[in-house]
Amino acid sequence: MGNSSSSTLTAIEQNCAEQLGRFFPRAKAVRIPVQVTSLRAAGTRLREATMVEFGEEEYAIFLSTLPLEFDEHVRLESVPEGRTAEGTVVAVQYHEGRKAVAVRFSQGRCDWVTQT
């Protein structure tokens, strides 16, 4: 039973990110551990550890529990390498209680996101 529940959660998580990934046809499946920080104007810095599930040079897609909204600015930091990239939320996908977020990088290209 324990393995079944774990497999189901993984499938739901992947399904949410995959659904959003359909809108980014060049995005490739990756598994890059990152720290995501919300860069809210009010100075509130919300952070979480997650995985970039799909990436391309200009976009990253990851699951998030942060209250991220369209056009919000975020910073992604790869773990443990510490490479960073800032970007803007361009899409949010909800599926079965999960949320996937797509971010477009402010600097344009971000090669470390496509490395597996």
C-alpha positions in Angstrom: 0.0 0.0 0.0 2.8 2.5 0.9 4.4 2.1 -2.5 1.1 2.5 -4.3 0.4 5.9 -2.5 3.9 7.1 -3.3 3.6 6.1 -6.9 0.2 7.9 -7.2 1.6 11.1 -5.7 4.5 11.0 -8.1 2.2 10.5 -11.0 -0.1 13.4 -9.9 3.0 15.7 -9.5 4.4 14.7 -12.9 1.0 15.1 -14.5 0.6 18.6 -13.3 4.0 19.7 -14.5 3.6 17.8 -17.8 0.3 19.5 -18.4 1.9 22.9 -18.1 4.9 21.6 -20.1 2.7 21.0 -23.1 2.6 24.8 -23.7 6.4 24.8 -23.9 7.2 22.4 -26.7 11.0 22.8 -26.4 11.0 22.0 -22.7 12.8 18.8 -21.7 12.2 16.7 -18.7 14.9 17.4 -16.1 15.2 16.9 -12.3 17.2 19.8 -10.9 16.9 20.6 -7.2 16.4 24.3 -6.6 15.5 26.9 -3.9 12.8 29.2 -5.2 12.5 32.6 -3.6 9.6 35.0 -4.2 10.9 38.5 -4.8 7.9 40.4 -3.7 8.0 44.2 -3.8 6.9 44.5 -0.2 10.2 42.9 0.9 8.6 39.6 2.0 10.9 36.8 0.9 9.1 33.4 0.7 11.3 30.4 -0.1 10.9 26.7 -0.8 12.9 23.8 -1.9 11.5 22.1 -5.1 12.6 20.5 -8.4 12.7 22.0 -11.9 10.7 19.3 -13.7 10.9 20.7 -17.2 13.3 23.2 -18.6 14.6 25.0 -21.7 17.1 27.9 -22.1 14.4 30.5 -21.4 11.9 28.8 -19.2 11.7 26.5 -16.1 8.7 24.6 -14.9 8.4 23.4 -11.3 5.9 22.4 -8.7 5.3 24.9 -5.9 3.4 25.5 -2.7 4.3 29.2 -2.6 1.5 31.7 -3.3 3.0 32.6 -6.7 0.9 34.6 -9.2 1.2 35.6 -12.8 3.9 38.3 -13.4 5.5 37.7 -10.0 9.3 37.8 -9.9 11.3 34.9 -8.5 14.9 33.7 -8.1 15.9 30.1 -8.7 19.1 28.8 -7.1 20.4 25.3 -8.0 21.3 23.1 -5.1 24.1 22.5 -4.2 25.9 24.4 -7.1 24.4 27.8 -6.1 23.9 28.9 -9.7 21.1 31.5 -9.8 18.6 32.9 -12.3 15.8 35.4 -11.9 12.6 35.3 -13.8 8.9 36.1 -14.0 6.0 33.8 -13.6 4.3 33.4 -17.0 1.9 30.5 -16.3 0.4 28.6 -13.5 -1.3 25.1 -13.8 -3.5 23.6 -11.1 -4.2 19.8 -11.1 -5.6 17.7 -8.3 -4.5 20.0 -5.5 -1.0 20.6 -7.0 0.4 23.6 -8.7 3.0 23.8 -11.5 4.6 27.2 -12.2 6.4 28.3 -15.4 9.0 31.0 -15.1 10.6 33.0 -18.0 14.2 34.0 -17.2 14.9 37.7 -17.1 18.4 37.3 -18.5 17.1 35.4 -21.6 19.2 32.1 -21.7 19.8 30.0 -18.6 21.9 27.0 -19.7 22.1 25.3 -16.3 18.4 24.5 -16.4 18.7 22.3 -19.4 21.6 20.3 -18.0 20.6 17.0 -16.4 
